[in-house]
Amino acid sequence: MTVQNRIALVLGATGGVGGETAAALVRRGWTVRALARDPGKARLAGVTFLKGDALDREAVVAAAQGASIIVHAVNPPGYRGWKTLVLPMLDNTIAAARASGARILLPGTIYNYDPAAHPVIDEATPQRAHTRKGKIRIAMEARLEAAAAPEGEKAGVRSLILRAGDYFGPRSTANSWFASGLVTPGKPVKTILYPGDKGLGHAWAYLPDIGETFARLADREVELPAFARFHFEGVWDADGTAMVGAIARAASLKRPNVRQLPWGLLPVAGLFSETLRELSEMKPFWRHALRLENRKLVAFLGEEPRTPLDVAIRATMQGLDVPVVEASPSLKLSRAA
């Protein structure tokens, strides 16, 4: 069974998750709209941009008319303004979904959890966050679950959460660990600044794979319960060497200079930068391994979309204007496939 009215509204289409999800929906035959403060400057093949802001409820409600899904992939840039902006933006999306009858698709994070308590998480794992960002994320999901309840004045809004690890991809933003640490956009790789401890596993998610997964779930959203959660395993780097090795191969570095992120300096720098202050709170997720269990997702879709790591890393670096060496014939074939 598939969705009959294949119209989607994407909030955050100029970002990583929103952009890749919009592109995947277009590939799968959806009519895709997106909001932008300046539609004349927004460009994404097959997407119609409308003037508006996620903080403007009337604009969001108007843009969602006739849509069957709303992708809520919008966040304050650089983690700035999370406390005051994130929940009001979600409330606007809930109002738009209630008016249009659309299902909300929300990218979930691992920040809802205590990584020291749960090395592996599935959809039933208790959410207990110790960071400001994690607590807000828990509140977001609670609002969606409440809105999906069968009774109540504000009930009846369907939603879907797809949770994944840290994002990387050609559309990586400054919010991502990949673009703010492992490589420097626009510059050759000389030093790889890795946030995690040596030998510690970490979960990554390639943005085009996330977009494709969202699109496949959107195709079958009528088969889902009113409130649904799925976990995306993505790239499990068991000891922190897989990502570093793939970057080194793409940059043709035989002995990459790998340094650990200077966590001790972030609290001091955070006194002058809200972005760095929020990043410093994420330290526990680089001191404890946390892996996502994806059995529920695979059971529903049949598989989890997965791009070979070397192909994904090369595409990510090229998207960030980081020089890479010529790909081998096997990698070129994999990319074409």
C-alpha positions in Angstrom: 0.0 0.0 0.0 1.4 3.4 -0.9 0.4 7.1 -0.4 -2.0 8.4 -3.0 -1.5 12.1 -2.6 2.3 12.4 -3.2 2.9 16.0 -2.1 5.5 16.8 0.5 6.5 19.9 2.3 10.1 20.0 3.5 11.2 22.4 6.2 15.0 22.7 6.2 15.5 21.8 2.6 18.7 23.8 2.3 20.2 21.7 5.1 21.7 18.2 5.2 18.8 15.9 6.1 16.2 18.2 4.5 18.1 18.5 1.3 18.8 14.8 0.9 15.3 13.8 1.8 13.8 16.3 -0.6 16.1 15.0 -3.4 15.1 11.4 -2.6 11.4 12.2 -2.6 11.8 13.9 -6.0 13.5 10.8 -7.3 10.6 8.7 -6.1 8.0 10.8 -7.9 6.9 13.1 -5.1 5.9 16.7 -5.7 8.1 18.6 -3.2 7.7 22.1 -1.8 10.0 23.9 0.6 10.1 27.1 2.6 12.9 29.6 2.2 13.3 33.2 3.5 14.6 34.1 0.0 13.2 31.6 -2.6 15.1 33.3 -5.4 18.4 32.1 -3.9 17.3 28.6 -3.0 18.2 25.9 -5.6 17.3 22.2 -5.4 16.4 20.2 -8.5 12.7 19.4 -8.7 11.8 21.4 -5.6 9.4 24.4 -5.6 10.5 26.9 -3.0 7.9 29.2 -1.3 8.6 32.3 0.7 8.3 31.7 4.4 10.0 30.8 7.7 9.5 27.8 10.0 8.8 30.3 12.8 5.9 31.8 10.9 2.9 29.5 11.7 0.7 31.0 9.0 3.4 30.4 6.3 3.9 26.8 7.4 0.2 26.0 7.5 -0.3 27.6 4.0 2.6 25.8 2.5 1.3 22.4 3.9 -2.1 22.6 2.2 -2.7 19.5 0.3 0.5 17.8 1.5 0.5 14.2 2.9 3.8 14.5 4.6 5.8 17.3 6.3 9.5 16.8 6.7 10.6 18.7 9.8 14.3 18.9 9.3 14.9 22.5 10.4 17.2 23.5 13.2 18.8 26.8 14.4 22.2 27.1 12.7 25.2 26.4 14.8 23.1 25.2 17.7 22.2 28.8 18.4 18.8 29.6 20.0 17.8 26.0 20.7 16.2 26.8 24.0 13.8 29.4 22.5 13.4 28.4 18.8 13.2 24.6 18.5 9.9 23.8 20.2 8.0 26.8 18.7 9.1 25.6 15.2 7.8 22.1 15.9 4.5 23.5 17.3 4.0 25.3 14.0 4.6 22.1 12.1 2.1 20.2 14.3 -0.4 22.9 13.6 0.2 22.6 9.8 -0.1 18.8 10.0 -3.3 19.1 11.9 -4.8 21.4 9.3 -3.6 19.4 6.3 -3.9 15.9 7.6 -0.2 15.3 6.8 2.2 13.0 8.7 5.3 14.6 10.2 8.7 13.1 9.5 11.3 14.1 12.1 15.0 13.2 12.1 15.8 11.9 15.5 19.2 12.0 17.4 21.1 9.9 19.9 21.2 12.8 22.3 18.0 11.7 23.9 19.9 8.9 25.7 22.5 8.4 28.4 25.4 6.8 26.5 27.0 5.5 29.7 23.9 3.5 30.5 22.9 2.1 27.1 25.7 0.9 24.7 23.0 -0.3 22.3 19.6 1.4 21.9 16.4 0.4 20.1 13.0 2.0 19.9 12.0 0.9 23.4 15.2 2.1 25.2 14.3 4.7 27.9 15.2 8.2 27.0 17.2 9.9 29.8 19.2 12.9 28.6 21.8 14.9 30.7 22.3 17.7 28.1 20.2 20.7 27.3 19.9 19.6 23.7 19.0 16.1 24.6 16.2 17.3 27.0 14.8 19.5 24.2 14.9 16.5 21.8 13.0 14.4 24.3 10.4 17.2 24.6 10.0 17.3 20.8 9.3 13.6 20.6 6.9 13.8 23.6 4.9 16.5 21.8 4.6 14.4 18.7 3.6 11.3 20.6 0.9 13.3 22.5 -0.3 14.8 19.2 -0.8 11.3 17.8 -2.9 10.1 20.7 -6.4 9.0 19.7 -8.2 11.3 22.1 -7.8 14.8 23.2 -8.4 18.3 21.9 -5.1 18.4 20.0 -4.9 14.7 19.0 -4.8 13.1 15.6 -1.5 14.2 14.1 0.5 11.3 12.7 4.3 11.3 12.9 7.4 9.3 12.2 10.8 9.6 13.8 13.9 8.1 12.1 16.8 8.1 14.6 20.5 8.0 13.5 24.0 8.7 14.6 26.2 11.7 13.6 25.5 12.9 10.0 28.0 13.2 7.2 27.5 13.7 3.5 27.9 16.1 0.6 25.4 18.5 2.2 27.1 18.4 5.6 26.6 21.6 7.6 28.7 23.4 10.1 26.6 21.7 12.8 28.2 18.3 11.8 31.2 16.8 13.5 32.6 15.7 10.2 32.7 19.2 8.8 33.7 20.9 12.0 36.4 18.5 13.1 37.5 15.6 10.9 38.0 17.8 7.8 38.1 21.5 7.1 35.7 22.5 4.2 37.6 24.0 1.3 41.1 22.9 2.4 43.3 19.8 1.8 43.4 17.3 4.6 46.5 17.7 6.6 45.3 16.9 10.1 42.2 14.8 11.1 40.8 16.1 14.3 38.9 13.2 15.9 36.6 13.8 18.9 36.6 10.2 20.2 38.8 8.1 22.4 41.1 5.6 20.7 39.4 2.2 20.3 35.9 3.5 21.0 33.0 2.8 18.6 30.9 5.5 17.1 27.7 5.6 15.0 27.6 7.7 11.8 24.8 8.2 9.2 25.4 9.1 5.5 22.9 11.8 4.6 21.9 10.4 1.2 21.1 7.1 2.9 19.0 8.9 5.5 17.2 10.7 2.7 16.5 7.5 0.8 15.2 5.8 4.0 12.9 8.7 4.7 11.5 8.6 1.2 10.9 4.8 1.3 9.1 5.2 4.6 7.1 8.1 3.1 6.0 5.8 0.3 4.4 3.5 2.8 3.4 5.8 5.6 -0.2 4.7 5.5 0.9 1.3 6.8 2.4 2.8 9.9 0.8 3.5 13.3 -0.1 7.0 14.1 3.2 7.4 16.0 6.1 5.4 14.7 9.8 5.3 15.6 12.6 3.6 13.6 16.4 3.4 14.3 18.9 3.6 11.5 22.2 1.8 12.2 24.3 3.5 9.5 28.0 3.3 9.6 29.2 1.6 12.9 32.9 2.5 13.3 33.8 -0.1 15.9 37.1 1.4 17.0 37.2 4.9 15.4 39.6 3.9 12.6 37.1 3.3 9.8 36.2 6.9 9.2 39.8 8.1 9.6 41.1 5.4 7.2 38.5 6.3 4.6 39.4 10.0 4.8 43.1 9.1 4.5 42.5 6.9 1.4 40.4 9.6 -0.3 43.1 12.2 0.4 46.0 9.7 -0.4 47.6 10.0 3.0 49.7 7.1 3.9 50.3 8.2 7.4 47.5 10.6 8.4 48.2 13.1 11.2 45.3 12.2 13.6 44.9 14.4 16.7 42.2 14.3 19.4 39.8 17.2 19.7 41.0 19.4 22.6 37.8 19.0 24.8 39.4 20.8 27.7 39.4 24.1 25.7 35.7 23.9 24.6 34.2 25.1 27.9 36.4 28.2 27.9 35.7 28.9 24.2 32.0 28.3 25.0 32.0 31.4 27.2 32.1 33.3 23.9 30.4 31.0 21.5 27.0 29.3 22.0 27.9 26.8 19.2 31.1 25.6 21.0 29.2 25.6 24.4 26.6 23.2 22.9 29.3 21.0 21.3 31.1 20.7 24.6 28.0 19.0 26.1 28.3 16.2 23.5 31.5 14.9 25.1 29.9 11.8 26.7 28.9 10.5 23.3 32.6 10.4 22.4 33.6 8.8 25.7 31.1 5.9 25.5 30.1 3.8 22.5 26.4 3.9 21.6 25.1 1.8 18.7 21.7 1.8 17.1 19.7 -1.4 16.6 17.9 -1.3 13.3 16.0 -4.6 13.2 12.6 -2.9 13.2 13.6 -0.8 10.2 14.9 -3.7 8.3 11.8 -5.8 9.1 9.6 -3.0 7.6 11.6 -2.0 4.6 13.5 -5.2 3.9 16.9 -3.5 4.1 18.6 -0.4 5.3 20.0 1.8 2.4 23.7 1.6 2.7 26.4 3.3 0.5 29.9 1.8 0.7 32.0 3.9 3.1 34.8 4.8 0.7 32.2 6.0 -1.8 30.4 8.0 0.9 33.5 9.6 2.3 34.7 10.7 -1.2 31.3 12.2 -2.1 31.2 14.0 1.3 34.7 15.5 0.9 33.9 16.6 -2.7 30.7 18.2 -1.5 32.7 20.1 1.1 35.3 21.2 -1.5 38.0 19.1 0.2 40.5 17.8 -2.4 40.4 14.0 -3.1 42.6 11.8 -5.3 41.2 10.1 -8.5 38.9 7.3 -7.6 39.7 3.7 -8.5 37.6 2.0 -11.2 35.8 -0.1 -8.6 34.8 3.0 -6.6 33.6 4.8 -9.7 31.4 1.7 -10.5 30.0 1.7 -7.0 29.1 5.4 -7.2 27.3 4.9 -10.5 25.4 2.0 -9.1 
